[in-house]
Amino acid sequence: MQTVLCVSCSGSGSLRDKIGNDAKHLEAFGLVVVEERRKGRAPGWSKIKSTRSDRHGAINVRWQAAANLLLCRIVTRGGDPALLAGDFTAYLIRWHRKRIQVMTTVVGWN
């Protein structure tokens, strides 16, 4: 099952890059960036996983610069994405709330 979190942002610069360089704050929410590709270049992506044993799956994060949009696909293989989605959403609201204009979640995306 996939859950997609779309975050419309204000300001300039890649929110994905800021998240990727924020290991200290991610760690406080039990999250870690496990992989990045083409950092600083479009199309770049990051993969975030939880360090907590009861959270399953991964979050694939992409930044759409033209639209100032952060697209986060939460992918699980049969597990419940709620805890992982909740941790990441809490992180975004705690550390990036000034840039967030709208946050939308689509559950069961294929």
SELOTOR-228665 format. One record per residue: residue in one letter; x, y, z of N, C-alpha, C, O in turn. Coordinates in pm, whole numbers, always signed. Example, Ala and Ser with C-alpha at 12.3 -4.5 7.8 and 13.67 -1.06 7.14 Angstrom:
+--------+--------+--------+--------+--------+--------+--------+--------+--------+--------+--------+--------+--------+
| residu |   n_xx |   n_yy |   n_zz |  ca_xx |  ca_yy |  ca_zz |   c_xx |   c_yy |   c_zz |   o_xx |   o_yy |   o_zz |
+--------+--------+--------+--------+--------+--------+--------+--------+--------+--------+--------+--------+--------+
|      a |  +1319 |   -569 |   +780 |  +1230 |   -450 |   +780 |  +1320 |   -330 |   +780 |  +1424 |   -332 |   +846 |
|      s |  +1285 |   -225 |   +708 |  +1367 |   -106 |   +714 |  +1290 |     +3 |   +787 |  +1341 |   +114 |   +804 |
+--------+--------+--------+--------+--------+--------+--------+--------+--------+--------+--------+--------+--------+
// end
This chain:
+--------+--------+--------+--------+--------+--------+--------+--------+--------+--------+--------+--------+--------+
| residu |   n_xx |   n_yy |   n_zz |  ca_xx |  ca_yy |  ca_zz |   c_xx |   c_yy |   c_zz |   o_xx |   o_yy |   o_zz |
+--------+--------+--------+--------+--------+--------+--------+--------+--------+--------+--------+--------+--------+
|      m |    +84 |   -117 |     +0 |     +0 |     +0 |     +0 |    +89 |   +123 |     +0 |   +194 |   +126 |    +63 |
|      q |    +44 |   +225 |    -72 |   +115 |   +352 |    -74 |    +27 |   +461 |    -17 |    -94 |   +464 |    -39 |
|      t |    +88 |   +549 |    +55 |    +23 |   +671 |   +102 |   +107 |   +786 |    +51 |   +230 |   +783 |    +63 |
|      v |    +44 |   +886 |     -6 |   +117 |  +1000 |    -60 |    +87 |  +1123 |    +25 |    -29 |  +1156 |    +49 |
|      l |   +192 |  +1189 |    +69 |   +182 |  +1314 |   +144 |   +233 |  +1424 |    +52 |   +351 |  +1423 |    +14 |
|      c |   +146 |  +1518 |    +16 |   +183 |  +1631 |    -69 |   +189 |  +1755 |    +17 |    +93 |  +1788 |    +87 |
|      v |   +301 |  +1826 |    +11 |   +320 |  +1945 |    +92 |   +352 |  +2062 |     +0 |   +456 |  +2065 |    -64 |
|      s |   +261 |  +2158 |     -6 |   +282 |  +2281 |    -81 |   +357 |  +2378 |     +8 |   +317 |  +2404 |   +122 |
|      c |   +467 |  +2432 |    -44 |   +558 |  +2512 |    +39 |   +573 |  +2655 |    -11 |   +553 |  +2683 |   -129 |
|      s |   +608 |  +2743 |    +81 |   +646 |  +2879 |    +46 |   +798 |  +2888 |    +54 |   +864 |  +2793 |    +96 |
|      g |   +852 |  +3000 |    +15 |   +996 |  +3020 |    +24 |  +1070 |  +2958 |    -93 |  +1010 |  +2903 |   -185 |
|      s |  +1201 |  +2968 |    -86 |  +1283 |  +2916 |   -196 |  +1377 |  +2808 |   -143 |  +1400 |  +2796 |    -23 |
|      g |  +1431 |  +2733 |   -234 |  +1522 |  +2625 |   -197 |  +1447 |  +2496 |   -175 |  +1328 |  +2494 |   -144 |
|      s |  +1521 |  +2388 |   -191 |  +1463 |  +2255 |   -182 |  +1439 |  +2214 |    -36 |  +1533 |  +2207 |    +43 |
|      l |  +1314 |  +2188 |     -3 |  +1284 |  +2137 |   +131 |  +1339 |  +1996 |   +147 |  +1374 |  +1956 |   +258 |
|      r |  +1347 |  +1921 |    +38 |  +1406 |  +1787 |    +43 |  +1553 |  +1794 |    +86 |  +1597 |  +1713 |   +167 |
|      d |  +1628 |  +1890 |    +32 |  +1767 |  +1906 |    +72 |  +1778 |  +1944 |   +220 |  +1866 |  +1896 |   +290 |
|      k |  +1690 |  +2031 |   +266 |  +1692 |  +2073 |   +407 |  +1664 |  +1953 |   +498 |  +1728 |  +1936 |   +602 |
|      i |  +1568 |  +1870 |   +459 |  +1537 |  +1750 |   +537 |  +1656 |  +1655 |   +537 |  +1690 |  +1598 |   +640 |
|      g |  +1720 |  +1639 |   +422 |  +1835 |  +1550 |   +410 |  +1955 |  +1593 |   +494 |  +2038 |  +1510 |   +530 |
|      n |  +1963 |  +1721 |   +524 |  +2074 |  +1774 |   +604 |  +2035 |  +1796 |   +750 |  +2103 |  +1868 |   +822 |
|      d |  +1927 |  +1734 |   +794 |  +1873 |  +1759 |   +928 |  +1871 |  +1631 |  +1012 |  +1771 |  +1601 |  +1076 |
|      a |  +1981 |  +1558 |  +1012 |  +1987 |  +1428 |  +1080 |  +1954 |  +1439 |  +1229 |  +1887 |  +1351 |  +1284 |
|      k |  +1998 |  +1544 |  +1293 |  +1976 |  +1560 |  +1438 |  +1827 |  +1565 |  +1471 |  +1782 |  +1495 |  +1562 |
|      h |  +1750 |  +1646 |  +1398 |  +1608 |  +1659 |  +1426 |  +1529 |  +1539 |  +1378 |  +1432 |  +1499 |  +1442 |
|      l |  +1570 |  +1479 |  +1266 |  +1505 |  +1356 |  +1219 |  +1520 |  +1245 |  +1323 |  +1426 |  +1171 |  +1351 |
|      e |  +1639 |  +1236 |  +1380 |  +1666 |  +1132 |  +1479 |  +1574 |  +1142 |  +1601 |  +1535 |  +1041 |  +1658 |
|      a |  +1540 |  +1264 |  +1639 |  +1450 |  +1285 |  +1753 |  +1311 |  +1227 |  +1726 |  +1238 |  +1196 |  +1821 |
|      f |  +1274 |  +1211 |  +1599 |  +1145 |  +1153 |  +1561 |  +1161 |  +1007 |  +1517 |  +1067 |   +947 |  +1464 |
|      g |  +1279 |   +950 |  +1539 |  +1303 |   +811 |  +1503 |  +1318 |   +789 |  +1354 |  +1287 |   +681 |  +1304 |
|      l |  +1365 |   +892 |  +1281 |  +1377 |   +884 |  +1136 |  +1523 |   +902 |  +1094 |  +1600 |   +969 |  +1162 |
|      v |  +1558 |   +842 |   +982 |  +1694 |   +853 |   +929 |  +1689 |   +850 |   +776 |  +1613 |   +773 |   +718 |
|      v |  +1772 |   +933 |   +713 |  +1786 |   +929 |   +567 |  +1881 |   +815 |   +535 |  +1997 |   +815 |   +578 |
|      v |  +1832 |   +717 |   +460 |  +1914 |   +600 |   +430 |  +1976 |   +605 |   +291 |  +2072 |   +533 |   +263 |
|      e |  +1923 |   +692 |   +205 |  +1975 |   +699 |    +69 |  +1934 |   +830 |     +6 |  +1825 |   +881 |    +30 |
|      e |  +2025 |   +886 |    -76 |  +1995 |  +1008 |   -152 |  +2052 |   +991 |   -292 |  +2149 |   +918 |   -313 |
|      r |  +1992 |  +1060 |   -385 |  +2041 |  +1054 |   -522 |  +2041 |  +1194 |   -581 |  +1943 |  +1268 |   -569 |
|      r |  +2150 |  +1228 |   -645 |  +2164 |  +1357 |   -714 |  +2132 |  +1474 |   -623 |  +2053 |  +1562 |   -658 |
|      k |  +2193 |  +1475 |   -507 |  +2170 |  +1583 |   -412 |  +2197 |  +1718 |   -477 |  +2300 |  +1739 |   -541 |
|      g |  +2102 |  +1809 |   -461 |  +2116 |  +1943 |   -515 |  +2078 |  +1955 |   -662 |  +2086 |  +2064 |   -718 |
|      r |  +2037 |  +1845 |   -725 |  +2000 |  +1848 |   -867 |  +1863 |  +1788 |   -886 |  +1824 |  +1696 |   -814 |
|      a |  +1791 |  +1838 |   -981 |  +1661 |  +1780 |  -1014 |  +1684 |  +1673 |  -1120 |  +1769 |  +1696 |  -1205 |
|      p |  +1617 |  +1563 |  -1123 |  +1524 |  +1520 |  -1020 |  +1597 |  +1444 |   -910 |  +1652 |  +1337 |   -935 |
|      g |  +1598 |  +1496 |   -795 |  +1663 |  +1431 |   -682 |  +1560 |  +1363 |   -594 |  +1442 |  +1397 |   -598 |
|      w |  +1605 |  +1270 |   -515 |  +1515 |  +1202 |   -422 |  +1592 |  +1158 |   -300 |  +1714 |  +1147 |   -302 |
|      s |  +1519 |  +1133 |   -196 |  +1575 |  +1080 |    -71 |  +1484 |   +968 |    -23 |  +1365 |   +965 |    -51 |
|      k |  +1544 |   +875 |    +52 |  +1465 |   +768 |   +113 |  +1486 |   +777 |   +264 |  +1598 |   +781 |   +313 |
|      i |  +1374 |   +780 |   +336 |  +1376 |   +792 |   +481 |  +1311 |   +668 |   +540 |  +1207 |   +622 |   +493 |
|      k |  +1374 |   +615 |   +645 |  +1317 |   +501 |   +718 |  +1315 |   +533 |   +866 |  +1382 |   +626 |   +912 |
|      s |  +1237 |   +456 |   +938 |  +1230 |   +472 |  +1083 |  +1334 |   +385 |  +1151 |  +1368 |   +277 |  +1101 |
|      t |  +1384 |   +431 |  +1264 |  +1475 |   +350 |  +1345 |  +1398 |   +271 |  +1449 |  +1457 |   +190 |  +1521 |
|      r |  +1268 |   +293 |  +1457 |  +1183 |   +224 |  +1555 |  +1133 |    +93 |  +1496 |  +1091 |    +88 |  +1381 |
|      s |  +1137 |    -12 |  +1575 |  +1104 |   -146 |  +1525 |   +957 |   -165 |  +1490 |   +924 |   -256 |  +1413 |
|      d |   +868 |    -83 |  +1544 |   +726 |   -100 |  +1515 |   +679 |    -16 |  +1396 |   +560 |    -14 |  +1364 |
|      r |   +772 |    +54 |  +1330 |   +739 |   +131 |  +1209 |   +792 |    +54 |  +1089 |   +909 |    +16 |  +1085 |
|      h |   +707 |    +33 |   +990 |   +745 |    -45 |   +873 |   +740 |    +41 |   +748 |   +663 |   +136 |   +740 |
|      g |   +824 |     +7 |   +651 |   +821 |    +75 |   +523 |   +925 |   +185 |   +511 |  +1016 |   +196 |   +593 |
|      a |   +908 |   +266 |   +408 |  +1001 |   +374 |   +378 |   +924 |   +492 |   +320 |   +812 |   +477 |   +272 |
|      i |   +987 |   +609 |   +327 |   +929 |   +730 |   +268 |  +1023 |   +774 |   +157 |  +1140 |   +803 |   +182 |
|      n |   +972 |   +779 |    +35 |  +1047 |   +829 |    -80 |  +1009 |   +976 |    -98 |   +893 |  +1008 |   -122 |
|      v |  +1107 |  +1064 |    -87 |  +1083 |  +1208 |    -87 |  +1139 |  +1269 |   -214 |  +1255 |  +1246 |   -249 |
|      r |  +1056 |  +1347 |   -284 |  +1097 |  +1420 |   -406 |  +1058 |  +1565 |   -393 |   +955 |  +1596 |   -333 |
|      w |  +1138 |  +1654 |   -448 |  +1110 |  +1796 |   -449 |  +1081 |  +1841 |   -591 |  +1162 |  +1819 |   -681 |
|      q |   +964 |  +1903 |   -611 |   +927 |  +1959 |   -741 |   +947 |  +2110 |   -732 |   +860 |  +2182 |   -682 |
|      a |  +1061 |  +2158 |   -780 |  +1099 |  +2298 |   -763 |  +1003 |  +2395 |   -832 |   +971 |  +2499 |   -776 |
|      a |   +958 |  +2361 |   -952 |   +871 |  +2451 |  -1027 |   +740 |  +2479 |   -954 |   +682 |  +2586 |   -968 |
|      a |   +694 |  +2381 |   -876 |   +567 |  +2396 |   -805 |   +585 |  +2419 |   -655 |   +487 |  +2434 |   -582 |
|      n |   +710 |  +2423 |   -608 |   +738 |  +2431 |   -463 |   +659 |  +2324 |   -388 |   +590 |  +2352 |   -290 |
|      l |   +672 |  +2201 |   -434 |   +593 |  +2091 |   -382 |   +684 |  +1977 |   -336 |   +771 |  +1932 |   -410 |
|      l |   +663 |  +1932 |   -214 |   +733 |  +1817 |   -160 |   +639 |  +1697 |   -173 |   +529 |  +1698 |   -117 |
|      l |   +682 |  +1594 |   -246 |   +601 |  +1474 |   -265 |   +666 |  +1360 |   -189 |   +782 |  +1326 |   -212 |
|      c |   +590 |  +1300 |    -99 |   +642 |  +1194 |    -13 |   +555 |  +1071 |    -29 |   +438 |  +1072 |    +10 |
|      r |   +612 |   +965 |    -86 |   +540 |   +838 |   -100 |   +580 |   +748 |    +16 |   +697 |   +714 |    +31 |
|      i |   +483 |   +711 |    +96 |   +507 |   +622 |   +208 |   +467 |   +482 |   +162 |   +350 |   +455 |   +137 |
|      v |   +565 |   +395 |   +150 |   +545 |   +263 |    +92 |   +566 |   +157 |   +199 |   +670 |   +154 |   +266 |
|      t |   +467 |    +69 |   +215 |   +480 |    -44 |   +306 |   +441 |   -171 |   +230 |   +367 |   -167 |   +132 |
|      r |   +491 |   -281 |   +276 |   +455 |   -409 |   +215 |   +365 |   -483 |   +313 |   +409 |   -572 |   +385 |
|      g |   +241 |   -443 |   +313 |   +144 |   -509 |   +398 |   +131 |   -449 |   +537 |    +37 |   -480 |   +609 |
|      g |   +224 |   -363 |   +575 |   +218 |   -301 |   +707 |   +133 |   -175 |   +706 |    +96 |   -124 |   +601 |
|      d |   +103 |   -127 |   +824 |    +24 |     -5 |   +840 |   +117 |   +116 |   +830 |   +213 |   +126 |   +907 |
|      p |    +90 |   +209 |   +738 |   +176 |   +326 |   +721 |   +151 |   +437 |   +823 |   +222 |   +537 |   +823 |
|      a |    +50 |   +421 |   +908 |     +7 |   +530 |   +995 |   +116 |   +581 |  +1089 |   +133 |   +703 |  +1102 |
|      l |   +189 |   +492 |  +1153 |   +290 |   +536 |  +1249 |   +406 |   +609 |  +1181 |   +451 |   +713 |  +1229 |
|      l |   +453 |   +555 |  +1069 |   +561 |   +619 |   +994 |   +516 |   +754 |   +939 |   +588 |   +853 |   +948 |
|      a |   +395 |   +758 |   +883 |   +340 |   +884 |   +831 |   +325 |   +986 |   +943 |   +353 |  +1104 |   +924 |
|      g |   +280 |   +941 |  +1059 |   +262 |  +1031 |  +1172 |   +393 |  +1089 |  +1221 |   +399 |  +1209 |  +1251 |
|      d |   +498 |  +1007 |  +1231 |   +629 |  +1056 |  +1274 |   +683 |  +1161 |  +1177 |   +733 |  +1266 |  +1219 |
|      f |   +672 |  +1133 |  +1047 |   +724 |  +1226 |   +947 |   +642 |  +1355 |   +943 |   +699 |  +1464 |   +932 |
|      t |   +511 |  +1344 |   +953 |   +425 |  +1463 |   +956 |   +456 |  +1548 |  +1078 |   +464 |  +1670 |  +1068 |
|      a |   +473 |  +1484 |  +1193 |   +508 |  +1556 |  +1316 |   +642 |  +1629 |  +1300 |   +656 |  +1743 |  +1343 |
|      y |   +740 |  +1563 |  +1238 |   +869 |  +1626 |  +1211 |   +853 |  +1749 |  +1123 |   +907 |  +1856 |  +1153 |
|      l |   +778 |  +1735 |  +1013 |   +758 |  +1847 |   +921 |   +693 |  +1966 |   +991 |   +737 |  +2080 |   +976 |
|      i |   +589 |  +1939 |  +1068 |   +518 |  +2048 |  +1136 |   +608 |  +2112 |  +1242 |   +606 |  +2234 |  +1259 |
|      r |   +686 |  +2032 |  +1312 |   +772 |  +2086 |  +1418 |   +885 |  +2172 |  +1363 |   +912 |  +2279 |  +1416 |
|      w |   +952 |  +2127 |  +1256 |  +1072 |  +2194 |  +1209 |  +1058 |  +2274 |  +1081 |  +1147 |  +2352 |  +1048 |
|      h |   +949 |  +2257 |  +1007 |   +935 |  +2328 |   +879 |   +799 |  +2396 |   +864 |   +759 |  +2427 |   +752 |
|      r |   +728 |  +2419 |   +972 |   +591 |  +2471 |   +965 |   +582 |  +2608 |   +899 |   +479 |  +2640 |   +840 |
|      k |   +687 |  +2689 |   +906 |   +682 |  +2823 |   +844 |   +676 |  +2814 |   +692 |   +626 |  +2905 |   +627 |
|      r |   +727 |  +2705 |   +635 |   +725 |  +2689 |   +489 |   +600 |  +2616 |   +440 |   +567 |  +2625 |   +322 |
|      i |   +530 |  +2546 |   +528 |   +414 |  +2466 |   +487 |   +293 |  +2555 |   +466 |   +252 |  +2627 |   +557 |
|      q |   +234 |  +2549 |   +346 |   +110 |  +2620 |   +317 |     -8 |  +2523 |   +325 |   -109 |  +2552 |   +390 |
|      v |     +6 |  +2408 |   +260 |    -99 |  +2307 |   +258 |    -33 |  +2170 |   +264 |    +68 |  +2145 |   +199 |
|      m |    -92 |  +2081 |   +344 |    -45 |  +1943 |   +352 |   -165 |  +1851 |   +327 |   -266 |  +1861 |   +397 |
|      t |   -153 |  +1764 |   +229 |   -262 |  +1674 |   +192 |   -212 |  +1531 |   +193 |   -100 |  +1504 |   +149 |
|      t |   -294 |  +1440 |   +240 |   -260 |  +1299 |   +242 |   -358 |  +1221 |   +156 |   -479 |  +1236 |   +169 |
|      v |   -304 |  +1136 |    +68 |   -387 |  +1048 |    -14 |   -353 |   +906 |    +28 |   -238 |   +863 |    +15 |
|      v |   -452 |   +832 |    +77 |   -430 |   +697 |   +128 |   -471 |   +595 |    +21 |   -573 |   +611 |    -46 |
|      g |   -391 |   +490 |     +8 |   -423 |   +383 |    -86 |   -389 |   +416 |   -229 |   -452 |   +362 |   -321 |
|      w |   -295 |   +501 |   -251 |   -251 |   +542 |   -384 |   -185 |   +425 |   -455 |   -107 |   +352 |   -393 |
|      n |   -214 |   +404 |   -582 |   -151 |   +298 |   -660 |    -64 |   +353 |   -768 |     -3 |   +277 |   -843 |
+--------+--------+--------+--------+--------+--------+--------+--------+--------+--------+--------+--------+--------+
// end
